[in-house]
């Protein structure tokens, strides 16, 4: 996952607690507080940050279930070679 992605995601995890959590592909976004309204705000921030437009068909509960699922949708829209991969 891209470091920009994980840092952008962190403020949306309101149930993560005061300690710093490690965001991995398996991080459960719903359990950590990303509700439907936050998902919309997160969508706009992702599109603005990465300069992409996420396909409507990918805007579903499965995409927003885990950090890994969401990153796969974002990464699929990035130009080749711009994956910004950081160990997840």
N, C-alpha and C positions, 0 to 999 in steps of 0.2 A: 504494500500500500504506500501511497505517496505521503510524505510528511505533511504537506499542505492539507491533505485530506484529513488526516488524523487530528491535526490542530484545529481545523475548521469544525470537526465533529465534536470535539471535547466539550464545548460550552452547552451543547444540546443534551448532554448526559446528566441530567439534574439529579438522578438517583444514584450516581456513582459514589457519592460520599466525598468527604473532604480530602481524602488521600488521593494521590496521583494514581490513576489506573493505566494499565497497559492495554491499548486498543489493539485487538487482534481480529482476524477474519471471523472468528466465532463470537465476538462481542455482540451480545443480544441488545439491540437498540431499544426495543420496546420495554424490556425489563428495566433498562436504565433511564427510561423517561421520555423517549421520543414518541410523542403522540401524533395524531393526524395533523394537527395545526402546526406543530414543530416540523413535521416532515415536509410540509409545504415551504416553510421558511428555509429549511435546510436545502431543499431542492433549488430555490432561487440563489442561495449563496454558493452552492456547488457550480451552478451554471455560470454565475458571474466570475467566480474565482478561476475556473478552468477554461472559460470562454467557449463553453459547449452548450448544446441543447439536448436534454435527455428525452428520449422517445416516450410519447404518451403511453405506449403499450408496456413500458417498463415501470410505470408509476403504479405500483401495487404493494400489497402487504409483504409479499415475498422479498421484493427488492429492499424494503426498509426493515426487514427482520434482523439482519446482521450487518455488521460493518463490511464484511467480505462480500456479501451480495451487493450492497450498495456500491462498493468500490469497483466490482466487475462491470456494472452498468456505466459508471463514470469512465473507467479505463477504456471501455469499448468505443467511446466517443472521442478519445484523445488522438491526436495525429500520431502516426507511427513513430516510435522512438521517444515519445514524450510520456512514458509510463511513470516516471518519477519514483520508481520502485525503491522501497525501503523495506527491510525485513519486517514481516508481519507476525 
